[in-house]
Amino acid sequence: MKRLLFLLVLSVCISAVQARRYYCVIKGWDKPFGNKMTIVLDFGKNPALRVRPNIVVSETEVRDNEGKFRKIYSMVDAMNYMSQFGWTFQQAYTTPLSDADEVVEKWVLYKDAETKEEASEGIYTIEEAAKLSE
């Protein structure tokens, strides 16, 4: 019985060590002359740590793993989309947008996963979705 308990505790510890925390920043700013926002999903610029390249939702069109188009119009919409894939909200802040009076909203998210592929599950560009459907 003690051996079984020891093995169970050991396996939990080993699996916890394998998981890694990945981060994403949802960036959003108002489009001029409209009521929509430009939303960017930023997974980092360091290629060794990148899960996906920056995805500009308004230009790149995020698709699900079935290739269905997913429009994202607001920060809350982006958060709802990311949360269905296990991303958790951590912090929000704003920064000025160039010299204008506008600001960029930034929401920091994280996800614990064992691999980059697992962390980025469900977030595909048009090209990636096309490859999946082949």
Sequence and secondary structure as in RCSB ss.txt:
>XXXX:A:sequence
MKRLLFLLVLSVCISAVQARRYYCVIKGWDKPFGNKMTIVLDFGKNPALRVRPNIVVSETEVRDNEGKFRKIYSM
VDAMNYMSQFGWTFQQAYTTPLSDADEVVEKWVLYKDAETKEEASEGIYTIEEAAKLSE
>XXXX:A:secstr
 HHHHHHHHHHHHHHHHH EEEEEEEEEEE TTSS EEEEEE  S TTT SS  EEHHHH EE TT  EE   SH
HHHHHHHHTTT EEEEEEEEE TTSS EEEEEEEEEEESSHHHHTTT B HHHHHHHH 
